[in-house]
Amino acid sequence: MIVLDLMLPGLNGYRICAALRAAGVDTPVLMLTAKDGEHDEAEGLDTGADDYLVKPFSSVVLLARLRALLRRGGRAGDAGSVLRAGDLWLDLATRRAGRGASEFALTPKEFAILACLMHTPDLPVSKEAILDEVWDPAYTGGTAIVEVYVSALRKKADAPFGTHTIETVRSRGYRIRSREEHRAG
């Protein structure tokens, strides 16, 4: 667990978090800051933070958020399990993802969303269910954030491989197709 203040001398918390994620560090990050604007929070989450807490805060809330991040960091029984959908794979123990022999990097949120979808292949998962599974219970924003992360996930897991495994199911959410269907034309 990393508790990262946003306003630090020299490098700010955004840059430190982005550098950690670029280096492949997937340790949960809670960003603390006095900046309470929605754009500030979005930037913190987009650079790879798993949660964002505005000062002043209660120690009770801080500890609850840290516990929630630790719970999402891994579950009993997941060790060594690899989820698969066609050639797409997700290793829950090592927190690695790839397609066939190719591996690609995911942020912790992208990884959690992909795991959420891959646990129920071919079945739609609502945006609300994804929020409940992946985001902190204290999150009060709307479901549009899920759309942003799914779009980023598609750019990493589907687009480079010319596939469309992550599907939008109108009025229902998203689903992972368990096998690639070849389409004519």
HELIX and SHEET records of a PDB file:
HELIX    1   1 GLY A   13  ALA A   22  1                                  10    
HELIX    2   2 GLU A   38  ASP A   46  1                                   9    
HELIX    3   3 SER A   59  ARG A   72  1                                  14    
HELIX    4   4 PRO A  108  MET A  118  1                                  11    
HELIX    5   5 LYS A  127  VAL A  134  1                                   8    
HELIX    6   6 ALA A  144  ALA A  157  1                                  14    
HELIX    7   7 ALA A  159  PHE A  161  5                                   3    
SHEET    1   A 3 ILE A   2  ASP A   5  0                                        
SHEET    2   A 3 VAL A  29  THR A  33  1                                        
SHEET    3   A 3 ASP A  51  VAL A  54  1                                        
SHEET    1   B 4 VAL A  82  ALA A  85  0                                        
SHEET    2   B 4 LEU A  88  ASP A  91 -1                                        
SHEET    3   B 4 ARG A  96  ARG A  99 -1                                        
SHEET    4   B 4 SER A 102  PHE A 104 -1                                        
SHEET    1   C 2 ILE A 166  VAL A 169  0                                        
SHEET    2   C 2 GLY A 173  ILE A 176 -1                                        
END                                                                             
